[in-house]
Amino acid sequence: MEVLIKMNITTIIELENDEVEKMAGAKLVFAQEKIDENIVETCVEGFKEGDSEIIISSEDAMQKVFGRLKKEGLIPSAVEDFSYEMPSCERLKKKTYSEQDMPQKVILSYMF
């Protein structure tokens, strides 16, 4: 009797903000969201390309990062789907933040 075992292996890639920006060709745009009187969360509003005022979605920017990682061979070419994790904004309250308030990592994962 032969038993086949199917395993899904999840790979997690942790990237610094500057690495994500370089691969996406755009700068992260941060905002602060006030949750209640004492809680303010810094989140990613989107990405800004160059000197333009155009904001591209996090989904579009992360698709570029995924493509770049595949091109560089860090993600196998057979992988088609991925997910990512970064603090995204639900409601935008104000656009002020300090450097130390900004989230510093983006997590990209895929299954093979």
NORSULUR-V823679 format. One record per pair of residues at least 4 apart in sequence whose C-alpha atoms are under 7 Angstrom apart, sorted by the first residue. I is the first residue (numbers start at 1). J is the second residue. Records with the same first field share a line. If there is no record, write none. Layout:
I=J / J
//
This chain:
8=111 / 112
9=111 / 112
10=109 / 110 / 111 / 112
11=109 / 110 / 111
12=107 / 108 / 109 / 110
13=107 / 108 / 109
14=105 / 106 / 107 / 108
15=19 / 20 / 105 / 106 / 107
16=20 / 104 / 105 / 106
17=21 / 104 / 105 / 106
18=22
19=23
20=24 / 65
21=25 / 26 / 27 / 28
22=26
23=64 / 65 / 68
24=61 / 62 / 64 / 65
25=49
26=47 / 48 / 49 / 50
27=47 / 48 / 49
28=44 / 46 / 47 / 48
29=44 / 45 / 46 / 47 / 48
30=42 / 43 / 44 / 45
31=42 / 43 / 44 / 45 / 92 / 94 / 95 / 96 / 97
32=40 / 41 / 42 / 43 / 92 / 93 / 94 / 95 / 96 / 97
33=40 / 41 / 42 / 89 / 91 / 92 / 93 / 94
34=39 / 40 / 41 / 93
35=39 / 40 / 41
42=101 / 102
43=87 / 88 / 89
44=87 / 88 / 89
45=88 / 89
46=55 / 56 / 57 / 58
47=55 / 56 / 57 / 58 / 61
48=53 / 54 / 55 / 56
49=54
56=60 / 61
57=61
58=62
59=63
60=64
61=65
62=66
63=67
64=68
65=69
66=70
67=71
68=72
69=73 / 74 / 75
70=74 / 75 / 76 / 77
79=112
81=110
82=109 / 110
83=108 / 109 / 110
84=107 / 108 / 109
85=106 / 107 / 108
86=106 / 107
97=101
98=102
//
